[in-house]
Amino acid sequence: MDKDKNPLVGIAGVVAVMLVAMTLALALFAQEQVWVLSIVAPCLAFMGIMLGYYASRKK
């Protein structure tokens, strides 16, 4: 990984793409189960924050 790239941007991008993909899949195939995203989305956000914290720590 280049020194100029910020790991937080990469982590945020991956988490956002995962959430959008899950939302589309649930909206298309299981509309009655979309409520699950209200549980999964905050967990993904917390995971992204923790990964960002560990990625940005000084070694």
N, CA, C and O atoms as a printed pandas DataFrame, in Angstrom:
     atom_number atom_name residue_name chain_id  residue_number  x_coord  y_coord  z_coord
0              1         N          MET        A               1    0.838   -1.176    0.000
1              2        CA          MET        A               1    0.000    0.000    0.000
2              3         C          MET        A               1    0.884    1.240    0.000
3              4         O          MET        A               1    1.887    1.305    0.710
4              5         N          ASP        A               2    0.497    2.216   -0.803
5              6        CA          ASP        A               2    1.275    3.445   -0.880
6              7         C          ASP        A               2    1.200    4.218    0.423
7              8         O          ASP        A               2    0.229    4.103    1.171
8              9         N          LYS        A               3    2.223    4.999    0.684
9             10        CA          LYS        A               3    2.254    5.826    1.889
10            11         C          LYS        A               3    1.235    6.967    1.807
11            12         O          LYS        A               3    0.800    7.479    2.839
12            13         N          ASP        A               4    0.852    7.370    0.588
13            14        CA          ASP        A               4   -0.066    8.497    0.428
14            15         C          ASP        A               4   -1.522    8.112    0.674
15            16         O          ASP        A               4   -2.342    8.985    0.956
16            17         N          LYS        A               5   -1.858    6.845    0.578
17            18        CA          LYS        A               5   -3.238    6.417    0.734
18            19         C          LYS        A               5   -3.597    6.285    2.210
19            20         O          LYS        A               5   -2.833    5.747    3.011
20            21         N          ASN        A               6   -4.776    6.788    2.543
21            22        CA          ASN        A               6   -5.251    6.732    3.915
22            23         C          ASN        A               6   -6.028    5.431    4.116
23            24         O          ASN        A               6   -6.962    5.165    3.360
24            25         N          PRO        A               7   -5.674    4.615    5.104
25            26        CA          PRO        A               7   -6.390    3.351    5.303
26            27         C          PRO        A               7   -7.837    3.562    5.733
27            28         O          PRO        A               7   -8.677    2.691    5.505
28            29         N          LEU        A               8   -8.140    4.691    6.344
29            30        CA          LEU        A               8   -9.510    4.945    6.773
30            31         C          LEU        A               8  -10.460    5.067    5.587
31            32         O          LEU        A               8  -11.613    4.644    5.664
32            33         N          VAL        A               9   -9.979    5.642    4.500
33            34        CA          VAL        A               9  -10.811    5.790    3.308
34            35         C          VAL        A               9  -11.109    4.419    2.711
35            36         O          VAL        A               9  -12.235    4.157    2.289
36            37         N          GLY        A              10  -10.125    3.563    2.675
37            38        CA          GLY        A              10  -10.329    2.214    2.157
38            39         C          GLY        A              10  -11.303    1.415    2.999
39            40         O          GLY        A              10  -12.169    0.725    2.461
40            41         N          ILE        A              11  -11.173    1.500    4.306
41            42        CA          ILE        A              11  -12.066    0.782    5.207
42            43         C          ILE        A              11  -13.492    1.300    5.054
43            44         O          ILE        A              11  -14.433    0.509    4.985
44            45         N          ALA        A              12  -13.661    2.609    5.002
45            46        CA          ALA        A              12  -14.996    3.188    4.847
46            47         C          ALA        A              12  -15.622    2.763    3.521
47            48         O          ALA        A              12  -16.821    2.494    3.453
48            49         N          GLY        A              13  -14.816    2.706    2.478
49            50        CA          GLY        A              13  -15.332    2.285    1.179
50            51         C          GLY        A              13  -15.805    0.847    1.181
51            52         O          GLY        A              13  -16.867    0.538    0.640
52            53         N          VAL        A              14  -15.026   -0.033    1.785
53            54        CA          VAL        A              14  -15.405   -1.443    1.834
54            55         C          VAL        A              14  -16.674   -1.643    2.657
55            56         O          VAL        A              14  -17.571   -2.378    2.243
56            57         N          VAL        A              15  -16.754   -0.999    3.811
57            58        CA          VAL        A              15  -17.934   -1.128    4.665
58            59         C          VAL        A              15  -19.171   -0.572    3.956
59            60         O          VAL        A              15  -20.246   -1.167    4.034
60            61         N          ALA        A              16  -19.031    0.544    3.277
61            62        CA          ALA        A              16  -20.168    1.139    2.573
62            63         C          ALA        A              16  -20.637    0.254    1.426
63            64         O          ALA        A              16  -21.840    0.083    1.228
64            65         N          VAL        A              17  -19.706   -0.303    0.674
65            66        CA          VAL        A              17  -20.085   -1.188   -0.436
66            67         C          VAL        A              17  -20.783   -2.435    0.090
67            68         O          VAL        A              17  -21.762   -2.892   -0.501
68            69         N          MET        A              18  -20.289   -2.991    1.196
69            70        CA          MET        A              18  -20.941   -4.163    1.787
70            71         C          MET        A              18  -22.363   -3.842    2.212
71            72         O          MET        A              18  -23.273   -4.639    1.981
72            73         N          LEU        A              19  -22.565   -2.691    2.829
73            74        CA          LEU        A              19  -23.895   -2.311    3.295
74            75         C          LEU        A              19  -24.847   -2.067    2.134
75            76         O          LEU        A              19  -26.006   -2.476    2.193
76            77         N          VAL        A              20  -24.383   -1.415    1.092
77            78        CA          VAL        A              20  -25.230   -1.177   -0.082
78            79         C          VAL        A              20  -25.599   -2.500   -0.750
79            80         O          VAL        A              20  -26.744   -2.688   -1.160
80            81         N          ALA        A              21  -24.645   -3.409   -0.860
81            82        CA          ALA        A              21  -24.919   -4.710   -1.480
82            83         C          ALA        A              21  -25.943   -5.501   -0.665
83            84         O          ALA        A              21  -26.848   -6.113   -1.232
84            85         N          MET        A              22  -25.804   -5.489    0.655
85            86        CA          MET        A              22  -26.773   -6.197    1.486
86            87         C          MET        A              22  -28.150   -5.562    1.397
87            88         O          MET        A              22  -29.158   -6.268    1.371
88            89         N          THR        A              23  -28.203   -4.231    1.350
89            90        CA          THR        A              23  -29.477   -3.543    1.246
90            91         C          THR        A              23  -30.168   -3.887   -0.069
91            92         O          THR        A              23  -31.366   -4.171   -0.079
92            93         N          LEU        A              24  -29.439   -3.866   -1.163
93            94        CA          LEU        A              24  -30.028   -4.215   -2.453
94            95         C          LEU        A              24  -30.499   -5.662   -2.485
95            96         O          LEU        A              24  -31.586   -5.951   -2.986
96            97         N          ALA        A              25  -29.699   -6.561   -1.960
97            98        CA          ALA        A              25  -30.083   -7.972   -1.957
98            99         C          ALA        A              25  -31.346   -8.195   -1.137
99           100         O          ALA        A              25  -32.255   -8.903   -1.571
100          101         N          LEU        A              26  -31.405   -7.597    0.041
101          102        CA          LEU        A              26  -32.599   -7.766    0.869
102          103         C          LEU        A              26  -33.811   -7.088    0.248
103          104         O          LEU        A              26  -34.914   -7.632    0.300
104          105         N          ALA        A              27  -33.626   -5.922   -0.333
105          106        CA          ALA        A              27  -34.755   -5.212   -0.938
106          107         C          ALA        A              27  -35.314   -5.972   -2.142
107          108         O          ALA        A              27  -36.516   -5.927   -2.403
108          109         N          LEU        A              28  -34.450   -6.663   -2.865
109          110        CA          LEU        A              28  -34.911   -7.394   -4.049
110          111         C          LEU        A              28  -35.508   -8.760   -3.706
111          112         O          LEU        A              28  -36.530   -9.147   -4.272
112          113         N          PHE        A              29  -34.884   -9.485   -2.789
113          114        CA          PHE        A              29  -35.261  -10.875   -2.574
114          115         C          PHE        A              29  -36.030  -11.144   -1.282
115          116         O          PHE        A              29  -36.733  -12.151   -1.194
116          117         N          ALA        A              30  -35.919  -10.281   -0.288
117          118        CA          ALA        A              30  -36.571  -10.543    1.000
118          119         C          ALA        A              30  -37.029   -9.230    1.620
119          120         O          ALA        A              30  -36.480   -8.782    2.626
120          121         N          GLN        A              31  -38.027   -8.626    1.016
121          122        CA          GLN        A              31  -38.465   -7.302    1.470
122          123         C          GLN        A              31  -38.976   -7.305    2.903
123          124         O          GLN        A              31  -38.868   -6.295    3.598
124          125         N          GLU        A              32  -39.523   -8.409    3.350
125          126        CA          GLU        A              32  -40.039   -8.461    4.719
126          127         C          GLU        A              32  -38.930   -8.582    5.762
127          128         O          GLU        A              32  -39.197   -8.475    6.959
128          129         N          GLN        A              33  -37.698   -8.803    5.327
129          130        CA          GLN        A              33  -36.583   -8.955    6.253
130          131         C          GLN        A              33  -35.628   -7.756    6.261
131          132         O          GLN        A              33  -34.534   -7.841    6.819
132          133         N          VAL        A              34  -36.030   -6.661    5.657
133          134        CA          VAL        A              34  -35.153   -5.482    5.585
134          135         C          VAL        A              34  -34.893   -4.899    6.975
135          136         O          VAL        A              34  -33.904   -4.193    7.169
136          137         N          TRP        A              35  -35.760   -5.183    7.934
137          138        CA          TRP        A              35  -35.561   -4.671    9.292
138          139         C          TRP        A              35  -34.232   -5.146    9.896
139          140         O          TRP        A              35  -33.696   -4.506   10.801
140          141         N          VAL        A              36  -33.711   -6.248    9.401
141          142        CA          VAL        A              36  -32.439   -6.770    9.912
142          143         C          VAL        A              36  -31.313   -5.757    9.720
143          144         O          VAL        A              36  -30.357   -5.735   10.494
144          145         N          LEU        A              37  -31.426   -4.924    8.695
145          146        CA          LEU        A              37  -30.382   -3.921    8.450
146          147         C          LEU        A              37  -30.272   -2.911    9.582
147          148         O          LEU        A              37  -29.214   -2.312    9.773
148          149         N          SER        A              38  -31.354   -2.712   10.340
149          150        CA          SER        A              38  -31.276   -1.783   11.470
150          151         C          SER        A              38  -30.376   -2.337   12.572
151          152         O          SER        A              38  -29.921   -1.584   13.433
152          153         N          ILE        A              39  -30.120   -3.624   12.555
153          154        CA          ILE        A              39  -29.196   -4.237   13.509
154          155         C          ILE        A              39  -27.798   -4.337   12.898
155          156         O          ILE        A              39  -26.800   -4.075   13.569
156          157         N          VAL        A              40  -27.736   -4.713   11.633
157          158        CA          VAL        A              40  -26.460   -4.972   10.981
158          159         C          VAL        A              40  -25.695   -3.674   10.692
159          160         O          VAL        A              40  -24.473   -3.641   10.839
160          161         N          ALA        A              41  -26.387   -2.616   10.288
161          162        CA          ALA        A              41  -25.715   -1.365    9.912
162          163         C          ALA        A              41  -24.907   -0.761   11.066
163          164         O          ALA        A              41  -23.751   -0.396   10.851
164          165         N          PRO        A              42  -25.459   -0.638   12.276
165          166        CA          PRO        A              42  -24.621   -0.115   13.373
166          167         C          PRO        A              42  -23.445   -1.024   13.721
167          168         O          PRO        A              42  -22.380   -0.543   14.109
168          169         N          CYS        A              43  -23.636   -2.336   13.584
169          170        CA          CYS        A              43  -22.524   -3.260   13.846
170          171         C          CYS        A              43  -21.409   -3.067   12.829
171          172         O          CYS        A              43  -20.232   -3.088   13.190
172          173         N          LEU        A              44  -21.767   -2.879   11.554
173          174        CA          LEU        A              44  -20.761   -2.618   10.534
174          175         C          LEU        A              44  -20.069   -1.284   10.779
175          176         O          LEU        A              44  -18.861   -1.162   10.575
176          177         N          ALA        A              45  -20.827   -0.289   11.215
177          178        CA          ALA        A              45  -20.228    1.013   11.513
178          179         C          ALA        A              45  -19.231    0.891   12.662
179          180         O          ALA        A              45  -18.139    1.456   12.600
180          181         N          PHE        A              46  -19.596    0.164   13.698
181          182        CA          PHE        A              46  -18.690   -0.047   14.831
182          183         C          PHE        A              46  -17.441   -0.806   14.397
183          184         O          PHE        A              46  -16.329   -0.472   14.806
184          185         N          MET        A              47  -17.634   -1.838   13.558
185          186        CA          MET        A              47  -16.496   -2.594   13.056
186          187         C          MET        A              47  -15.560   -1.692   12.252
187          188         O          MET        A              47  -14.340   -1.787   12.381
188          189         N          GLY        A              48  -16.136   -0.814   11.418
189          190        CA          GLY        A              48  -15.319    0.109   10.641
190          191         C          GLY        A              48  -14.545    1.079   11.513
191          192         O          GLY        A              48  -13.389    1.390   11.228
192          193         N          ILE        A              49  -15.168    1.550   12.560
193          194        CA          ILE        A              49  -14.493    2.466   13.484
194          195         C          ILE        A              49  -13.328    1.766   14.181
195          196         O          ILE        A              49  -12.241    2.331   14.300
196          197         N          MET        A              50  -13.554    0.548   14.636
197          198        CA          MET        A              50  -12.486   -0.193   15.317
198          199         C          MET        A              50  -11.354   -0.539   14.348
199          200         O          MET        A              50  -10.181   -0.422   14.703
200          201         N          LEU        A              51  -11.692   -0.962   13.137
201          202        CA          LEU        A              51  -10.647   -1.241   12.147
202          203         C          LEU        A              51   -9.861    0.018   11.810
203          204         O          LEU        A              51   -8.643   -0.037   11.645
204          205         N          GLY        A              52  -10.547    1.149   11.706
205          206        CA          GLY        A              52   -9.873    2.413   11.444
206          207         C          GLY        A              52   -8.953    2.811   12.576
207          208         O          GLY        A              52   -7.863    3.336   12.349
208          209         N          TYR        A              53   -9.394    2.561   13.791
209          210        CA          TYR        A              53   -8.553    2.877   14.949
210          211         C          TYR        A              53   -7.270    2.048   14.922
211          212         O          TYR        A              53   -6.176    2.581   15.109
212          213         N          TYR        A              54   -7.411    0.749   14.689
213          214        CA          TYR        A              54   -6.224   -0.114   14.673
214          215         C          TYR        A              54   -5.345    0.152   13.459
215          216         O          TYR        A              54   -4.126    0.001   13.535
216          217         N          ALA        A              55   -5.947    0.546   12.344
217          218        CA          ALA        A              55   -5.156    0.821   11.141
218          219         C          ALA        A              55   -4.363    2.130   11.269
219          220         O          ALA        A              55   -3.300    2.280   10.665
220          221         N          SER        A              56   -4.885    3.066   12.054
221          222        CA          SER        A              56   -4.220    4.370   12.148
222          223         C          SER        A              56   -3.286    4.487   13.346
223          224         O          SER        A              56   -2.643    5.522   13.527
224          225         N          ARG        A              57   -3.201    3.455   14.156
225          226        CA          ARG        A              57   -2.297    3.501   15.312
226          227         C          ARG        A              57   -0.861    3.555   14.852
227          228         O          ARG        A              57   -0.493    2.968   13.835
228          229         N          LYS        A              58   -0.060    4.263   15.611
229          230        CA          LYS        A              58    1.387    4.316   15.334
230          231         C          LYS        A              58    2.009    3.008   15.773
231          232         O          LYS        A              58    1.654    2.455   16.814
232          233         N          LYS        A              59    2.925    2.527   14.983
233          234        CA          LYS        A              59    3.557    1.238   15.297
234          235         C          LYS        A              59    4.772    1.404   16.141
235          236         O          LYS        A              59    5.419    0.418   16.493
